[in-house]
Each structure stands twice: as C-alpha cells, then as structure tokens.
C-alpha cells in the first residue's frame, strides 16, 4: 500500500484529534498505519496533560510515572506515600499503579520506610497481577516539549479532580515515621488530618519537575509555580532552558511578604533568560487560583517589569487576552501586517485609530468604541482609492480618444501595465463585534459599513447600559447591501429604525434586532415599506419597536425563512400585554394598516396611567399576516404577538417543527382557544386552493410539529377543542408538549390523547382541579393505565389549580409509563405538573 504524504497525514490527524474526546479511539489507527503512528504519537504526547477525558488523563499520568528517572522519583514517591488513598471507582488503575510502585522499590525495600502492601479497601493482589510489567515500548518523554498545559492548572484548581489525581498516584500506606516528618514540616499539623489541599502544590511541582528535568533542553512551554521558582534559578538548570518560549506563572504562594520575594525571584529568572537567550522567551502569562483564598493578578509594577524584558510580538496573527498587555507595552514596535483577529479584553481602552490602520489583513474585530471617528481612517482610505480609480479611468479614456486611430504595438499594453503603480489594498474586515454608546452608534456603524462595504458580512452591536430610556433611531446612513448577519441589541433603550431600514439588507441571512424598553409610544412607530424583498433571509428575530414597525407583507417575500421570532419586552419573567375584554381575542381584526392613534375603540382598554399600546397598534393595522412560509421550522411569539396568534395562520407553514407562545404577564391576561382558531382557514389560502381546484381544508394541519410550548394562562373552550388540536391539527411526530396553567382539560383527556402520539415523551401541564380533587392515587392511576416504575417511590399528590396550589416539596419527580411510552411527573416549586 503506498504511503500517504506527510502533509495529508498531519492534516487528518490534527483535525481528528481536535474533535475527539478520547485518546483510546485513535489506537486502531496507531496499530494499522505506521504513517499515522509516526504523526500522531508526537502530537498526543507533546504535553502530558492534554484536554482529554479524566480517566485517560489519569492513565497517562500513571504511564508517565513509570518513565520518571530514578533520581527524580524519591521526593515524588514520598509525597505520594504521605497522601496515600484508595478508590473503588479506579480499582484497575490503582492496582496497576501499585505494581508499578512496588517494582520501583524492589531494589531497595529494606531502606524504605513504606510497607509495600495493598490498602485495606483493595483486594489482595494475585500472583498473576504481580508479574513484571514491561516498560513502555516508546520513550514518551522524548516527545514532550510542553509541560504545564492549561488543563494542568485546571487540575490544581479542581479539588475533585486533584483528589483523584492523588488517588491514581498514591497506593501505599505511610509509616508513622514519615507521617511524623511531614507533620513537622507543616508546623505541627495533626498527621491524621493532612488533606490533599496541603500536599497539592508540592505534589504537582514534583510531578512536573520529574517529567521535565531530563529534557529541559527541548522544553518550549512550562507551567512555573511561583513557589518553585528558586529551583529553576539554579545555574545548572537555568542554562538548559534554551528553547523555553512560553512561561505560565502559577501564583500559588502565600503570605504576601513571601509572595513579594517570589516575584523578585521571578523577575530575576526572566531577566537572566532574556539576557542568555535573546528573543527566545516571547510570552509570559499567569494563572490565578480559583475558589476560596484565590490570588489576584500580579502587581502592576511586576507586569511592567517583565513586559519590558520581553521582545515585541513577532508578527502576531491574533491578539487577545493572552498577549494583550505585551502588545500595548510595545505596540509601536510591532509588525501588525499579519494580524487577522483582535479580541479586546479591555473594552476600548487602547489606541484604536493608531493600531487598526496597521492591521492590513484584519478579518475579525471585537472591541468597544468610545468616539465616533473610530473608522474615519478606513473611510478616508476607501475614498482615496475611489478617487485614484476615477483618475485612472479618466486618464485611460483620454488616452483612448487620442490613440483611437493608432495601433498599439505588440507587447505595449503589457509594458504599460507593468509600469502602472500597484493600487493600495484595503483592510478586508469581515466580522465586527462592537459595543458603543447610543450617541455614537449610528455614526460608527455608518462608517464601518461604508468603509468595509465589499467585505463585511457580519456585524454584532451590543450597547452599554445607561439609565436613559429615550428611544433613538438607527440606520439612516447605512449601506449594507452585502451584509449577511446583523445582531443589534440594546439594554435599556428603545430602538427606532429608519423608515427604509429593512430595504437596506438585500443579502441578509440573519437579522436580529432587539430592544428592551418597557413602555412604547405608538406615535413614534412608523411602518416600513411593504415592497421589501429579503430572498436570502433565514433567521429573523425582532423584539420591541422593530417588531412593531416590521411590515407584515414582507413575509410573503421571504421564501427561505426558517426561524421567526417576534415579541415584546421580557423583564422579570413577564411580558407587557394590554388588557383585553373577555371574548375580544376571538374577534377578527379589521383589515388595513394605520398608525397607533387609530382604532383605539376596538374592544381593548388601556389604563391611562400605564401606556401599553402594543395590542392597540396591532389591532389597528389588522394583524392578519401572510404566513405562507414553506420552509419555516421554528416560530416563537411573545407578548401581544402571541395573544393575537391563531393556529389558522399556519396554513402555509407545513414544515413547522417548533411552536413557542408566551403570554406571561403581571396582570390577568388569559388566552382562550376556540374552535374558530382551528377550523377557519385564511382567506388567501382559501382563494389559492380554490384557484387550483383543490378541496379547501377546514382544519390547519401541522404534520411535522415536534415541540409545542404555550406559556401563560391558556384556556381551551372545551375538552373537545383540545381533542381537535391533538387529533386533527398536530401530527404523529409530536415529542413534547408544554401548556402551563391549562384550564378546562381533565386528566383523563390528556392521558387518552397521549396514547395517540407514538413519539410523545413528555407532557407538561398544570391542570385545573376537578370536582373530586383530582387525586393522583393508585386507584386513579390504575384506571387511567398509569404505572409507577419500581425504581421510583410512589407519591400521592394533588393536581392543583393556580388559585390553590398544593404544597409539595420542590424538586420531587415521579416517572409514569403510559402504555409503551414514558412520561414524567415534575413538581416545579409547589405546583405539580403532569
């Protein structure tokens, strides 16, 4: 079989390893292909603590323990012995470690203070298990050039994982002499109460040192604990670190007085290394401990001291939190021409207008802007290029007119082309994630869309939070014909869009515009043009002013729309919904469109002290939208949009799989679903079907619906209405239905209709209390065909109404089986949910 090129193998292995979670899944490839073996082993073992599953990580540590040279093993084994533990969960791994450690001590067992014997919690080691273990066939340590990957620091912070790490390395029980010695070392602490936390720093330090010491010449990345820095200052050790390029300083020492001296030692280490090996050490980071007793960042003077020692960044391709401070210290000495991404961790506090023009290959930018002229340089570059192109075009036309009667000599055109100066290259920015104040947002966005009009395809804007709630307008000077994604969100401001806002996005695929203003003024809302076409739109999410201003007829020009979300503000768990007279929700809205001041007498009362005009606005414009969306799969409506929803509006959405409606409100908003919602089809659909000489369906059918969620107070006109919804509207693919505070539907009806859905796995409802108290007891469950699994303890609870919930401990769960299907009885707070 011909061998694969090394480049192909490296690419395949790299992609495969990045997506995997278990090293063992590579073993078949390692055994079958020598090419994969040679490429993969160095990749896997370049760092002994990779991001893999915990069990594989511990197994790898146990393997590396066998490879530690004898001279580096004594202190580590002493610490392992002191923290001796056993574990039932890691029995096989522990036994293997026990045999390994026993072999290590066989040569000099008489001088060892440790009894080599199984712990009390472990079974006796059999003769078969005591057979010698062959050494590794590969010298894994010779492949390692990184010590102290981020996962090692995470091990130090995670007490549970560190405890298992110690367990995997500690099998033998300590003798009283060793325990006494360690007790003295820790200032008289009771030896019986020594904890893993006490031994953790020394154990990790010795493990890293034991692995790294034989190969210090090849170490490129090192986690250097601050408490262990003096070991690396030894001249015999220091001069071997000639390849060290990245150091992660682990701040693990206390108290403050000792910490200050450790910092001094650390600065001395960095100074010596940069003097002995110029421009080798390029990156210094630090890792702070997590949880209680954690340490903060190093003092600013310490950061400044080591930043001055480091050379400028060498043509960085990405600038983020890992190299941000070194970049700021010497930004005027750095070549930014290769930088493709900037992720700002300081939210705009950096010389943007002086650094960004140097990033000639910048593709992605994430930062905050505090002044409107952030992209003025880019606009000037583009205008200068356009002017240059116009001059060249005019000059070419003039020359063409002069020479129109002359023949161009052979090769003359190519010579002219070679003589032409090369045009300047614009920055090819593609993705912009930015935050800014409302006062400058429109100016910054206009400049960005103008300057990067030919390349920018994704923009995300998140405003900073301010106390003002006055709405502000956006989009007047925007040019976004090629933009594919726009995500515009505010925290506490209303967001008024320009009248032609939706007309400016011809290529848009994802459009997300959200504001969180609590009250809306209908006089400020102006509907956009109705002749807008968005043929590429796939995801549309509008909330607040933009949702109210969205022209309904635009949906007829979005044939590829798959996800649609329309809603009002959601704050503290509730939406704003105007009060509605009983029965008003069953009336048809008048046609036509208008402004918010019209149609206020359509059966909706709005208290003068609480201006919530959204429902009035929707009724006045006739909210009978064109729902002919053949590819729509997910629909989410909230607030007044959900209150005005009718199932018959989905007649043109055959592929809908998820429907979510929410009318949660602080008031008593209630939505009643009657048969008219289900039976009547939209006039447009009726006419379309009649023109095609097809039989007009009297009921809307959703054959692909899998998930139905109705939050708030939903009331069915009768149990027959619920039966019609489940039997005729929703198909057999339904997997989950959630209807909170559903009234007038008895439990028997819910159970009976659940049997008709073969894929249904979960029914979550809060049912009204019936005349008999609706007890879920053994008699009733038997009558309904419900069975309680043996592994779940039976509970007797009451199906409560919203007015008188039954007090049940929070978090209780009971699993029921309905026929061949599985359902859950969840108790949320004090309200049981079936």
ROGU-792640 format. One record per residue (C-alpha): residue in three letters; x, y, z. Coordinates in steps of 0.25 Angstrom, whole numbers, plus 2048, in hexadecimal, padded with zeros to 3 digits. Layout:
N
ALAXYZ;...
# end
This chain:
834
UNK800800800;UNK80680E7FC;UNK809817808;UNK80182380A;UNK809831808;UNK80D836816;UNK804843814;UNK7F883B812;UNK7FA83281E;UNK7FD83E826;UNK7F1845822;UNK7E8839824;UNK7EE836832;UNK7ED845836;UNK7DE846832;UNK7DB839839;UNK7E283C846;UNK7DB849847;UNK7CD843846;UNK7CF83784F;UNK7CE83585E;UNK7D4828860;UNK7E382585C;UNK7DF81685C;UNK7D7818850;UNK7E481A848;UNK7EA80D84C;UNK7E5805840;UNK7EB80F836;UNK7F880F83E;UNK7F980083D;UNK7F57FF82E;UNK7FD80A827;UNK80B80D82A;UNK80981B824;UNK7FE81E82E;UNK807819839;UNK813822836;UNK80A82E834;UNK80082C840;UNK80982884B;UNK81183584C;UNK80483D84A;UNK7FD836856;UNK809836860;UNK80F84385D;UNK80884786A;UNK80683D875;UNK7F984387A;UNK7F084586D;UNK7E284986D;UNK7DC83B86D;UNK7D3833876;UNK7D6832884;UNK7D8823884;UNK7E2823878;UNK7E982F87F;UNK7EC82788C;UNK7F081B884;UNK7FA82387C;UNK800829889;UNK80181B88F;UNK809817882;UNK812823883;UNK815820892;UNK81C81388C;UNK82581C883;UNK82A82588E;UNK839823891;UNK83D81D89E;UNK84482A8A3;UNK8378328A1;UNK82E8278A7;UNK8318278B6;UNK82B8348BB;UNK81F8328B2;UNK81D8248B8;UNK81E82A8C6;UNK8138338C3;UNK80A8298BC;UNK80C8208C8;UNK80882B8D2;UNK7FB82D8CB;UNK7F881E8C9;UNK7EA81B8C6;UNK7E18118BF;UNK7D58118B6;UNK7CB8078B2;UNK7C880F8A5;UNK7D680E89F;UNK7D98008A4;UNK7E07FA898;UNK7E9807896;UNK7ED8078A5;UNK7F17F98A4;UNK7FA7FC898;UNK80080789F;UNK8027FF8AC;UNK80A7F48A4;UNK8127FF89D;UNK8168068AA;UNK8197F88B0;UNK8237F68A5;UNK8298038A7;UNK82C8008B5;UNK8307F18B4;UNK83F7F48B3;UNK8407FC8C0;UNK8347F78C8;UNK83C7F68D5;UNK83F8058D6;UNK8318098D2;UNK82880D8DD;UNK81C8098D5;UNK8157FC8D7;UNK8127F78C9;UNK8057F18CB;UNK7F77F38C6;UNK7EE7FC8CD;UNK7E27F78D5;UNK7D87FB8CB;UNK7DF7F38C0;UNK7DE7E58BD;UNK7EB7DC8BE;UNK7F47DD8B2;UNK7F47D08AB;UNK8017C88A6;UNK7FD7CB898;UNK7FC7DA89B;UNK80A7DA8A1;UNK8107D6894;UNK81A7E1890;UNK8157EC887;UNK81D7EE87B;UNK8227FC879;UNK81B80586F;UNK820802860;UNK82081185D;UNK82881B865;UNK81C825866;UNK82582F86E;UNK82E831862;UNK82283685A;UNK81D840864;UNK82184F863;UNK81585586B;UNK81485487A;UNK80885B881;UNK7FD85B877;UNK7F186387B;UNK7EA856880;UNK7F585488A;UNK7F1862890;UNK7E385E890;UNK7E7851897;UNK7ED8598A2;UNK7E08618A4;UNK7D68568A3;UNK7D684F8B1;UNK7CE8438AC;UNK7D88408A0;UNK7E48438A8;UNK7DF8398B3;UNK7DE82E8A8;UNK7EC8328A2;UNK7F28308B0;UNK7EA8238B1;UNK7EF81E8A4;UNK7FE8218A8;UNK7FD81C8B7;UNK7FB80E8BB;UNK80380B8C6;UNK80080E8D5;UNK80A8178DC;UNK8128138E8;UNK81181B8F5;UNK8208208F3;UNK81C8268E6;UNK80F82C8EB;UNK8178328F7;UNK8218388EE;UNK81683E8E5;UNK80F8438F2;UNK81B84B8F6;UNK81D8508E8;UNK80F8568E9;UNK81185D8F6;UNK80B8528FF;UNK7FE84F8F8;UNK7F88428FC;UNK7FD8388F3;UNK7EF8318F2;UNK7E983E8ED;UNK7F28418E2;UNK7EA8448D6;UNK7EC8438C7;UNK7EC8528C6;UNK7F88538CF;UNK80084A8C6;UNK7FB84E8B9;UNK8058598B6;UNK8118508B9;UNK80C8448B2;UNK80984C8A5;UNK8178538A6;UNK81E8468A8;UNK81683F89D;UNK81984A893;UNK82884A897;UNK82983B896;UNK82483B888;UNK82B848883;UNK839847889;UNK83F83C87F;UNK83A844873;UNK83C853877;UNK84385686A;UNK836853862;UNK82C85986B;UNK825865864;UNK81986786D;UNK81A86687C;UNK810868888;UNK81986E892;UNK81386E8A0;UNK81787B8A8;UNK81A8738B4;UNK82486A8AC;UNK82C8758A4;UNK8398748AC;UNK83B8668A7;UNK83B86C898;UNK84587789C;UNK84F86C89F;UNK85A86F894;UNK85B860891;UNK84C86088D;UNK84B86E888;UNK85586D87D;UNK84E861877;UNK841868875;UNK84686D867;UNK83986A860;UNK82F87086A;UNK826879863;UNK81987A86B;UNK81887A87B;UNK80B87A882;UNK80D87F890;UNK80587889A;UNK8028808A6;UNK8018768B2;UNK80987C8BD;UNK8058848CA;UNK80688C8D2;UNK80889A8CC;UNK81689C8D1;UNK81B88F8CB;UNK8138928BF;UNK81B89F8BD;UNK8288988BE;UNK82488D8B4;UNK8208988AA;UNK82E89D8AB;UNK8348908A8;UNK82B88E89C;UNK82F89C896;UNK83E897898;UNK83A88A891;UNK834892885;UNK84089B885;UNK84A890885;UNK84388887A;UNK841894870;UNK850898872;UNK85588A870;UNK84B886865;UNK84789385E;UNK839893857;UNK83688585B;UNK82D887867;UNK82188E860;UNK81588C868;UNK81388D877;UNK80588A87D;UNK80088888B;UNK7F587E890;UNK7EE88289D;UNK7E88788A6;UNK7D98768A7;UNK7CF8758B2;UNK7D187A8C1;UNK7DE8808C4;UNK7E18838B6;UNK7EC88D8B2;UNK7EA8998A9;UNK7F389E89D;UNK8018A18A0;UNK8048B08A4;UNK8058B9898;UNK8148BC89B;UNK8178AD899;UNK80F8AD88C;UNK8168B9887;UNK8248B388B;UNK8228A6883;UNK81B8AD877;UNK8288B6876;UNK8308A9875;UNK8298A286A;UNK82B8A685B;UNK8208AB853;UNK8168A284E;UNK81B89B841;UNK81089D836;UNK80489983F;UNK7F9893837;UNK7EF894843;UNK7EF89E84E;UNK7E689B85A;UNK7E789A86A;UNK7F4891869;UNK7FD89B862;UNK7F58A8864;UNK7FE8AE86F;UNK80B8AB867;UNK8048B185B;UNK8018BE862;UNK80E8C0868;UNK8168C085B;UNK80B8C1850;UNK8138CC849;UNK81E8C1846;UNK8158B6841;UNK8128B2833;UNK8038B1832;UNK8028AD824;UNK7FF89F826;UNK7F58A1831;UNK7E789B82D;UNK7DF89C83A;UNK7DF8A5846;UNK7D78A2852;UNK7D78AD85C;UNK7D68A986B;UNK7D78B8870;UNK7CA8BD868;UNK7D08C8860;UNK7DB8CE869;UNK7E68CD85F;UNK7EC8D6853;UNK7E28D0849;UNK7E48DB83E;UNK7F38D983E;UNK7F38C983F;UNK7E88C5836;UNK7ED8CC829;UNK7FA8C482B;UNK7F28B782A;UNK7F18B581B;UNK7EC8A781C;UNK7E28A9827;UNK7D689F825;UNK7CF89F833;UNK7CE8AB83D;UNK7C78AA84B;UNK7C88B7853;UNK7C18C3859;UNK7C18D1853;UNK7C18DE85B;UNK7C28E8850;UNK7BA8EA843;UNK7C78EB83A;UNK7CC8DC83D;UNK7CB8D982E;UNK7CE8E6828;UNK7DB8E1823;UNK7D58D681B;UNK7CB8DF815;UNK7D68E8810;UNK7DE8DD80A;UNK7D28D8803;UNK7CE8E67FD;UNK7DD8E87F9;UNK7DD8DB7F2;UNK7D08DE7EB;UNK7D68EC7E7;UNK7E28E57E1;UNK7DA8DB7D9;UNK7D18E77D4;UNK7DE8EE7D0;UNK7E48E27C9;UNK7D78DF7C2;UNK7D68ED7BD;UNK7E58ED7B8;UNK7E28E07B1;UNK7D68E57AA;UNK7DE8F27A6;UNK7EA8E97A0;UNK7E08E0799;UNK7DA8EC792;UNK7E88F178E;UNK7EC8E4789;UNK7DF8DE783;UNK7E58DF775;UNK7F38DA779;UNK7F68CB77A;UNK7FC8C6787;UNK80A8C0785;UNK80B8B1789;UNK80E8B0798;UNK80C8BE79A;UNK8008BC7A3;UNK8078B37AC;UNK8128BD7AD;UNK8088C77B1;UNK8028BE7BC;UNK8108BB7C2;UNK8138CA7C3;UNK8068CD7CA;UNK8078CF7D9;UNK8008C47E1;UNK7F38C97E8;UNK7F38C97F7;UNK7EC8BD7FE;UNK7E08C0807;UNK7DE8B9814;UNK7D68AC811;UNK7CD8AD81E;UNK7C28A281E;UNK7BD8A182C;UNK7BB8AD836;UNK7B68AB844;UNK7B58B884B;UNK7B08C0857;UNK7AD8CE858;UNK7A58D985E;UNK7978DD857;UNK79C8EB854;UNK7A78E684A;UNK7A28D8846;UNK79B8DD839;UNK7A88E5835;UNK7B18D9838;UNK7A88CF831;UNK7A78D8824;UNK7B68DA823;UNK7B88CB825;UNK7AE8C781B;UNK7B38D2811;UNK7C28CE813;UNK7C18BF812;UNK7B58BE809;UNK7BB8B4800;UNK7C08AA80A;UNK7B88AC817;UNK7AD8A1819;UNK7AB8A0828;UNK7A88AB832;UNK7A48AA840;UNK7A18B6849;UNK79F8B6858;UNK79C8C385F;UNK7A28C786C;UNK7978C8877;UNK7938D787A;UNK7878DC883;UNK7808E3878;UNK7748DD871;UNK7728E6866;UNK7718DF858;UNK77C8E284E;UNK77C8E083F;UNK7868D8837;UNK7888D4828;UNK7878E1821;UNK7948E281A;UNK7978D381A;UNK79B8CC80D;UNK79A8BD810;UNK7978B6803;UNK7A18AB805;UNK79F8A9814;UNK79B89B817;UNK79989C826;UNK7958A782F;UNK7938A683E;UNK78F8B3845;UNK78B8B3853;UNK7898BD85E;UNK7888BC86D;UNK77E8C7871;UNK77B8D0865;UNK7708CF85B;UNK7768CD84D;UNK76F8D5842;UNK7738D0834;UNK7748D9828;UNK7688D881E;UNK7708D1814;UNK7778C881E;UNK7728BB818;UNK7758BF80A;UNK7848C080C;UNK7868B280E;UNK7858AB801;UNK78F89F804;UNK78B89E813;UNK78A890818;UNK789892828;UNK78289F82D;UNK7818A183C;UNK77D8AE841;UNK7798AE850;UNK7768BA85A;UNK7718B9868;UNK7698C586A;UNK75E8C3874;UNK7538CD86E;UNK7518D0860;UNK74B8DD859;UNK7438DA84D;UNK7448E7847;UNK7538E5845;UNK7518D883D;UNK7508D882E;UNK74F8CC826;UNK7598C981C;UNK7578C880D;UNK74F8BC809;UNK7568B97FC;UNK7638B4802;UNK7698A67FD;UNK77289E806;UNK7748917FE;UNK78088C806;UNK77B88F814;UNK77B88281C;UNK77B88782B;UNK77289382F;UNK77189783D;UNK76B8A5841;UNK7678AA84E;UNK7618B7853;UNK7608C384A;UNK7668BC83E;UNK75B8B183F;UNK7508BB83F;UNK7568C2833;UNK7588B682B;UNK74F8B681F;UNK7478A981F;UNK7468A7810;UNK7568A680F;UNK754897814;UNK74E894806;UNK75C897800;UNK76488E80A;UNK763881803;UNK76F87B80B;UNK76B87F819;UNK76D874823;UNK76D87B830;UNK764886834;UNK76388D842;UNK75A899845;UNK75889F853;UNK7578AA85D;UNK7608AC869;UNK7628A1873;UNK7668A6880;UNK76689F88E;UNK75F893888;UNK75389B881;UNK74F8A2874;UNK7478AE872;UNK7398AB86D;UNK72E8B586D;UNK7218B1874;UNK7178AB86B;UNK7088AA86C;UNK70289B86E;UNK700895860;UNK7078A0859;UNK712897855;UNK70888F84D;UNK70489A844;UNK70A89D837;UNK7138A9836;UNK70F8B382B;UNK7188B481F;UNK7218BF81A;UNK72C8C6821;UNK72D8D2829;UNK7358DA834;UNK7348D7843;UNK72A8E2845;UNK71F8DB83C;UNK7168D0840;UNK7168D284F;UNK7088CF851;UNK7098C084D;UNK7068BA85A;UNK7138BC861;UNK7148C486D;UNK7218CA871;UNK7238D287E;UNK7278E087C;UNK7328DE887;UNK7388D2880;UNK73B8D5872;UNK73C8C786B;UNK7378CA85D;UNK73D8BE856;UNK7308B6855;UNK7288C2850;UNK7338C4846;UNK7328B6841;UNK7238B6840;UNK7228C4839;UNK72B8BF82E;UNK7248B182C;UNK72D8A7831;UNK72989C827;UNK737899821;UNK73B891815;UNK74188581C;UNK74487E80E;UNK752879813;UNK75486B80D;UNK762869814;UNK75E86F822;UNK76386582C;UNK76286D839;UNK75987883D;UNK75A88084A;UNK75088B84E;UNK74E89285B;UNK74689D862;UNK73C8A3859;UNK74089C84D;UNK73D88E854;UNK730894859;UNK72C89784B;UNK73188A845;UNK72788083E;UNK72A87283A;UNK72387482D;UNK72F87E82A;UNK738872828;UNK73086C81C;UNK73C870813;UNK74786A81D;UNK74785B81A;UNK75585981F;UNK75485F82D;UNK75A857838;UNK75B860844;UNK75086A848;UNK752872855;UNK74887C85A;UNK749884867;UNK73F88E86D;UNK74588E87B;UNK74189B881;UNK7408A288F;UNK7318A488C;UNK72689A889;UNK72889887B;UNK72188C876;UNK720886868;UNK71487D864;UNK716873859;UNK709871852;UNK705868846;UNK70587483D;UNK71487583F;UNK716867839;UNK70B86682F;UNK70B872827;UNK71687481C;UNK71C881818;UNK71488780C;UNK721888804;UNK723879806;UNK715876802;UNK71587E7F5;UNK7238787F2;UNK71D86A7F4;UNK71086D7EC;UNK7188727E0;UNK7208657E0;UNK71385E7E0;UNK7178577ED;UNK70E8537F9;UNK70F85E803;UNK713858811;UNK70B85C81C;UNK71685A826;UNK72485E827;UNK72D852827;UNK73C85282D;UNK741845829;UNK75084782D;UNK74D84E83B;UNK756848846;UNK756853851;UNK74B85B855;UNK74D865861;UNK74286E866;UNK746877872;UNK73C87F87A;UNK72D87D87C;UNK727875871;UNK719871871;UNK712867867;UNK70486A864;UNK70185B868;UNK70784E868;UNK70284C85A;UNK70B857856;UNK71885185C;UNK714844855;UNK71384B848;UNK72085184A;UNK72784484D;UNK72083B843;UNK71E843837;UNK72884F838;UNK73484883D;UNK73A83D836;UNK74083083C;UNK74F83583D;UNK74C83D84A;UNK75683A854;UNK75484585F;UNK74884E863;UNK74885886E;UNK73C860872;UNK73D86787F;UNK73086B886;UNK72886487C;UNK719864881;UNK70D85C87E;UNK714850879;UNK713844882;UNK71E83A885;UNK71782F87E;UNK716836871;UNK725839872;UNK72982B874;UNK72082586A;UNK72582F85F;UNK73382C863;UNK73181E85E;UNK72F823850;UNK73D82984F;UNK74781D84D;UNK75382684F;UNK74E82F85A;UNK75882E866;UNK75483986F;UNK746840873;UNK74884C87C;UNK73B853880;UNK73585A88C;UNK72685588C;UNK71B85B894;UNK7158548A0;UNK70984C89D;UNK6FD8498A6;UNK70383C8AC;UNK7108438B0;UNK71883D8A4;UNK7208348AD;UNK72B82C8A6;UNK72A8208AF;UNK72B8118AC;UNK71D80F8A8;UNK71C81A89E;UNK72A817898;UNK725809896;UNK71880E890;UNK720817886;UNK72A80C883;UNK73681388A;UNK74180A890;UNK74B80F89A;UNK759809898;UNK75F8008A3;UNK76B8098A4;UNK7638168A7;UNK75C8178B4;UNK74D8198B3;UNK7488278B7;UNK73982B8B9;UNK73783A8B4;UNK72C8438B0;UNK72B8498A2;UNK7298578A7;UNK7238648A1;UNK72A8718A0;UNK7218778AB;UNK72486C8B6;UNK7318648B3;UNK7358588BB;UNK7418598C4;UNK74B84F8BF;UNK75A84F8C1;UNK7628558B5;UNK76A84C8AC;UNK7618408AE;UNK7608378A2;UNK75882B89F;UNK759823892;UNK74C81D88C;UNK74A814880;UNK73E816877;UNK73D80986F;UNK74A807868;UNK74E81686A;UNK75681D875;UNK75182987B;UNK756832887;UNK74E838892;UNK756844896;UNK75484D8A2;UNK75885B8A0;UNK7598638AD;UNK74B8608B4;UNK74485D8A7;UNK74384E8A2;UNK74484D893;UNK74084188B;
# end
